[in-house]
Amino acid sequence: MRTLVWIVLAIALPAGAAPLAASDVTGKPLPKGVSAHGATIDRVMTFSDKNGVNYVVFSWSKSDKPPVRSLFVDHWVVPASGAPRALLPVRDFVEDCYMNAATATFVDDAFGVTDLDGNGIAEVTYGYQLACRSDVRPATYKLLMVQNGAKYILRGSSRIDEGGEIAGGEFKADPASSKWPAGFLAHATELWNRTDADADIH
């Protein structure tokens, strides 16, 4: 698993919208009741919205017998009073990859926190790539927007430039585009187009 460098970015948004401030608190103690499913914590981001103080914990695990690479995203809300609650834990993985080329990688620049619909509850956006390969081919790329436990996903493949010929980079919206809240799909698509380059093949 490669070492990641995370940067809070000013993301291009629809007119009138603005990113919410998020802070990297990796390495600091997590609040009581906040935890990670993965064996190794990669990054912890925090921000505040109408729900309370949010913690997004990115972690990973691996095993070699059988060969599995797993990524986890745990989104916790710590309210002003009461116990932390998990909004939508996400796990994805590569398994049964016997070519010694399994990768599971968070996409650095896909992370962002927004409030596109102005309801006071943030949308958290992040992406990751999964692959089992022994040659040059696109990885699976998924970009998620999650708001209050509801998820909207672009599912497709990473983009590889093979001597001027582009492979991959396509996606499908899940759910169908008509079911995304106003502005969400446009934002996710713009972000996909900026972050779909393959993370492990350059």
N, C-alpha and C positions, 0 to 999 in steps of 0.2 A: 504493500500500500504506500503510495507516494506521499510525501509531506505536502500539505496544502498551505497556501498562503491566502488568507481571506481578507478582503477589503470591502468596506461599506461604500457602495457606489451611489452616485446621483444618477438614477435610472431615467431614461427618457419616458415621460408619461403623457397622458392626454392633457389637453389644456385645462388648467385649473386644478390639476392634481399635483401632489407632491409626495416624495418618499418620506416615510417616518424614520426618525432617528433610531438606530440600533447600535448597541455596543457589544464588543467582543469581550467576554468575561472568561475565556478559556483559562483553566488552571486555578480559578478561584473556587472556593467551596460552594456547592450547590445548596439551595435552600432545602430544609428538611422536607422529605416527600417527593423531591424532584430527582429523577434518576435516568440512566441510559440503559437501553437494552443491549448495546454492543459492549464487547470486552474492553475496547479502547476508545476513549472520548477523543474526537478529532477537533471539534469546535463547539463552543457554547455562545449563542447570541441572545441578547435580552433587549426588550423594548416594552413600552407601556401602551395600553389602549383601554377602551371602556371595560374590558373584562378584568383588568388588573395588570400585574407585572407578568410578562410572558418570557419563558425560557425555551429556546429551540436548541436541542442537544443533538449534535451530529456525532455518530459513533460507528464503529465497524468491528467485525470479528472475522477470523479465518480459521480454517482447519485444513489439514492435508490428507487425512484419512477418515472419511472421503474428502476430496478436494472441494471446499466451499469457500466463497468470499461473500460476505454479507454486509450490507449497509443499513443503518437504522437512523431514523429521524424521529425524535420524541419532542412533541410540543406540549409544554406545560403552562398552565395559567395559575398564578398565585394571587388569589383575591385578597382584598383588604382584610377580610376575616374568613376563617375556614381553611380547610385543607387544600393543597394544590390538586388540580384535576388535569387529566390528560385529554387533549382535544382530539388528536388523530395520530397515533403512532404509525409509522410507516416502516416496513421492512422490505428489502428486495435483495436478490442474491444471484450468484452464478454457482451452479453445482455440477458435479460429475464432469468436470473439465480436466481431462487427463493429458492435455497437451502442454501442461506447465505454462499456460499463457492466460490464466484467468485474471481479469482486472475488474475492480469495482471502485469507481472514482467519483467523488463529488465534483461538480463543475463550479469552480470558484466564483465566477462572475454572474452566475445565475441567481445568487442569493439577493433578496430584497424584501423590504417591508413597506407596504403601501396601504392607503385607504381610498381606493378609487371610487367607491360609491358614497363616501362621506358619512357612513353610518357609525363611525367611531370604533368599529371593530376591524382590526388590521387583516390584510391579506399577506400571507407569507409565501414567497416564491423561492423555489430552489430546484436544482437539477442534478442528475447523476447519470453516469454511463456505466454499462455492464458489458463485458465481452468475454468470450472464450474463443481464442483464435490462434492459429499458427502461421497466418499470412496476413497480408494487408487487406482488410475489409472493414466496413463501418461497424461501430459498436451500437448496441441499443442505447438510445438516449431518451430519458423521460424528464419533462419539465412540469412541475406541479405548482399550482396556486391553491392554497388552502386558507379558507376563511371560516373560523369558528367551527371547525370539524368537517366542513363541506369541501370536497376536493375537486379540482378541475385539472385535467392532465393533457399535455401534448405528448403523444407516444410516437416515436420514430427512430431515426438512426443518426449517428454522428456524420459529419461531413469530412470527407478525405479528398485532398487535391492530389491526384496521381498524374503528375507531369502536365498539368493544365486541364486534365479531365476530372470532373467532379463526380464523386460517388457518394451516395447517401445525402443526408440533410433534409429528407422529407419527413412529414409528420401527419398524424390524424388527431383530431380533437376528441376527447372523451370526458364528459358526454358530448353529444352532437352540438355543433356551434350554436344552434338556436336556444339551447338550454343554459348557456353561459350568461351571467349577469352583464349588463351593459359595460363595455370598456375592458372587461377581463380578457377576452380572447385577443383583442387588438394588442393589449399590453404583453400578453404571453407570447404572441407571435413575434412581436418586435424583439423581445428578449431572446427567443429561440434563434432568430436570425443573427443575433450578435454572439451567441454562445454555442452554436452547434458544431464547431470545429472539434475533431477528435482529440481527446485529452491525452492520448498515449501514443498516437502515430502522428509524426510531424514531417 
